[in-house]
Amino acid sequence: MSGIEDKLVRSLAARAGATQAEVGELARRAVRRAGRMRARRRAAGAAAAVVLIVGAALGVQAMLPQRKDTTLPVALGVPSALSRPEGIGGDPALLHLDLDLKAFDDVGVVDWVSGEDRESVSVYGQDHELVAAVYVAPTVVDLKRGLRPLSSTAVDVTVGGRPGRADTFDPGNGQRFTDLRWEPVDGIFVAVWARDLAAAQRVYGAVRLDRVQRCVTPMRLSELPAGARWVECQTAIGKGREWAWSGLVVAQADAERVRLWAAEPAAADGARFAPDRVVAGRSAQWLTDGMRGLWVPEFGPVSLYVLEATAFHADLLSEDEAAWYVEHLQVYDDLTNPDAWPTSATR
């Protein structure tokens, strides 16, 4: 399995529980690699100039307001989840939550996702293990749709005077986690994963629903296929805002969903790469073992993977379809400044 596949599997480990057992070790390997990458960047310093892969063709950079009390670039003038809960999951370019990272003793990588009808953040420690995850949605149905089902051993609990449910499960790392679900604020449904019930409540205490952030990535599609929609943004950064990986999901007119996934290239990937085509002037390989898709290990500063978004082993995405996305993708050379990345992946 390639390094970029490791990262992708790691980022999806906390989603609906069917693959949890098989991805635990891959998750830890991916976060370890991200830590090594950050260490190399710190050693090298910030000497690289800010250069765009596509130059002027990429358009105007996002001159986002910078504010230190948000993790990602702040979205000024956008109603918060507290004032407009129905906005949660309504725009993949926005995150209607933030997390006070000072509340965590150990932060390695923080993974943000804004998808259809729900948003989330997952915290991984420097020991490469899941510390906590928070999911928010505007309805209980939307919350359930994207998560593992609660088991028959889930119990009723009271959190801040409100009823909830608590369950325990293994997120794929051999440890038991609490899955706490309730409606802490009218119209906002939350799931928190943490080591125990008390920890889950402390994690929720660090959640800020009065802030709105931009879900930004160093990627942009110059256009979408006819009838397609951008439906999910994902970006993972370190506590010091070092980039780790990013992803975009596009829903096509035929209901198929395509994931574009980018991470830093890993040295070990070179031994596995066996190019069998050239796409957009770059060597690429169509992978059929493991996750099916098109792999471009050197797309500027990132390693790129294009695959079907949910059925990773299915033969749903054609080689021509995957190549179309590579041909229309633009990537920033500067991976160190989220404030300069596009405010939208499609505009």
FENMO-V143728 format. One line per field, one symbol per residue. ss: DSSP state (~ for helix, > for strand, _ for the rest). A space follows every 10 residues. Layout:
BEGIN
ss = ???
END
This chain:
BEGIN
ss = __~~~~~~~~ ~~____~~~~ ~~~~~~~~~~ ~~~~~~~~~~ ~~~~______ _>__~~~~__ __________ ___>______ ____~~~___ ___>>__>>_ ~~~_____>> >>>>>__>>> >>>>_____> >>>>>>>__~ ~~~~~_____ ____>>>>>_ _>>>>>>>>> _____>>>>> >>>>>__>>> >>>>__~~~~ ~~~~~_>>__ __>>____>> >_______>> >>>>>>>>__ __>>>>>>>> >_____>>>> >>>>____~~ ~~____>>>_ _>>>>>>___ __>>>>>>>_ _>>>>>>>__ ________~~ ~~~~~~~_>> >>_____~~~ _______
END
